[in-house]
Amino acid sequence: MNVTSKYRVISSDNHIVEPPDLWTANIDPLFKSRAPQLTVEEDGEWWVCDGKRLQTGFGFSGSQTGMRFETPEDMTAGDLFDNVRPGGYIPEEQVKDMDLDGIDVSIIYPSLGLQLFRVPENKLLNEVFRTYNDWVADFCKASPKRLAGIAMINVDVINEAVRELERCKNIGMIGAMIPVYPLEGHRYNSPEYEPLWEAANRLEMPISLHAATNRVGSGEGEPDGERRISIVINSAHYALMSITDLIFAGVFERYPKLQVGSVEHEIAWAAHMIERMDWNYNQREAAQGSYRFQEDMLPSDYFRRNVFIGFQEDGLGIRLRDYIGLETLQWGSDYPHQESTFPRSRQILEEILCDCTEEEKAMIAGGNAARVYNL
């Protein structure tokens, strides 16, 4: 059965491609010279922020959408913004591509914005994120039933993060992303984050941990922009660490409506993580000396109740769905990035879900995302 013809399909991980003037045209003039801007240099186009290079070329982010299916031998990292697929920055064009691809709703993340968590200075980062949040909120207003935005939140100073989370809720954002891995010495099991968890719980704003958003000083997010294949393949490591910190600190016991998700790390890893959490909670002295849940719950129970995990093409993870927790799984196309399933999302989704029941297909294809994001 054609799953996408019967069920609402929500891509829980779509992207925009930031236009070159997003920040230079909109940010507070005091920060304009330091804000992200596209520069042309001898070795191509580069995004630069506060005098440092962040990213070159648009091959990864939006100019070679679908090329992996037609001419994969031509894929490159370097390319020009002029070649980016218009749906990356024009909302009406993204909706047209959604119709072509069989997608009913797109939950939207940034492209360059993922790398901006490398920017060290707190005040600059706050202004950069605030400007982006306003822009993407306007982007989604062009088709509010089809496009839903995720805010970027800097958590270096928690009271500032809470204010921006509340503001983004008021301007129509459906969730917020924070670093997969925060500043050194400030892991997510720290009490300093309690106001953030309380606000997200109260506002019912899901919190995303999207791949490639480590804060400076944690490895993946180093300012030199190193892209080691070992980090690309094993980026889920950072999501495992942060989610485990949250569970064992009792965060989800205190804030039962809080939803925290791993986005674009695939999902099969979760089966081993769940088994290890429960075994250590029950068997290891080190774990038994840590936080003990007041409810009759195991770490796996909190994972399945409060955590969501996004995938693109993880057939192994789908085979492990019953152990991981069917209710945790959300599919996303990663449009318009180079590795996106566009324009074959329907075909790929049908193949991955071929052994699922109709109810399971409906949950994974869109039902779980609709529930978590109150769509």
Salt bridges, closest charged atoms under 4 A:
ASP13 OD1 - HIS15 NE2 3.08
ASP13 OD1 - HIS210 NE2 3.13
GLU41 OE1 - ARG53 NH2 2.50
ASP43 OD2 - ARG53 NH1 3.04
ASP50 OD1 - ARG34 NE 2.88
GLU70 OE2 - ARG344 NH2 3.18
GLU93 OE2 - LYS96 NZ 3.23
ASP97 OD2 - ARG85 NE 2.66
ASP99 OD1 - ARG146 NH2 2.86
GLU121 OE1 - ARG34 NH2 2.61
ASP134 OD1 - ARG167 NH1 2.73
ASP138 OD1 - LYS141 NZ 3.58
ASP156 OD2 - ARG215 NH2 2.69
GLU164 OE1 - ARG130 NH1 3.50
GLU164 OE1 - ARG167 NE 2.87
GLU166 OE2 - ARG202 NH2 3.15
GLU184 OE1 - ARG187 NH2 3.09
GLU192 OE2 - HIS186 ND1 2.86
GLU194 OE2 - ARG254 NH2 2.79
GLU198 OE2 - ARG202 NE 3.06
GLU204 OE2 - LYS257 NZ 3.43
GLU226 OE1 - ARG228 NH1 3.76
GLU264 OE1 - HIS15 NE2 3.41
GLU264 OE1 - HIS210 NE2 3.18
GLU275 OE1 - ARG276 NE 2.78
GLU313 OE2 - ARG68 NH1 2.83
ASP334 OD1 - HIS15 NE2 2.97
ASP334 OD1 - HIS337 ND1 3.43
GLU358 OE2 - LYS361 NZ 3.30
GLU360 OE1 - ARG321 NE 3.26
